[in-house]
Amino acid sequence: MGVEIERKYLLRNQSWRGLAAGVAYCQGYIPTPDHRTVRVRTAGETGYLTLKGPVQGMSRSEFEYEIPVAEAEQILATLCDRPLIEKIRYKIPCAGHVWELDEFLGENLGLILIEVELGSEAETLVLPDWVGLEVTGDRRYYNSYLAKHPFRQWPDSVT
């Protein structure tokens, strides 16, 4: 079984800029019951179908499959809820990990999130200086939540 163990953070500062080239992502969600997630994504010229189970701590089951990009685009256009998640992803190797920094566009413009995948929940991290407040476990920062409650609609006092 595939397992995703990740921690999620907000951005502290802009010193990450220039550390990696970005790739355009577009992703959408097909509604499911019981906190399961069906995601379709394009990343550059590649398509993916991802199935995720409910979150337990920092972990959840995850199964991801590459699919033809034309099929991913058709699923995004016809089966996924709106709005779609649009972002530029930067993969930044630092302190023994690859940090995935997502700069959101569209309805989530203004939000930048950082994720790092771990080998275990007990793994120790050294945070780069551009990593800020940890938001692991805060549902508001799940992409599936942002698809239903875009960041641009949040009250200004919430970040």
Secondary structure, DSSP 8 states (H G I E B T S, - for coil): --EEEEEEEEE--STTTTSS-EEEEEEEEE--STT-EEEEEEETTEEEEEEE---BTTEEEEEEEEE-HHHHHHHHHHTS-SS-EEEEEEEEEETTEEEEEEEE-GGGTT-EEEEEE-SSTT------TTEEEE-TT-GGGSHHHHHHS-GGGS-TT--
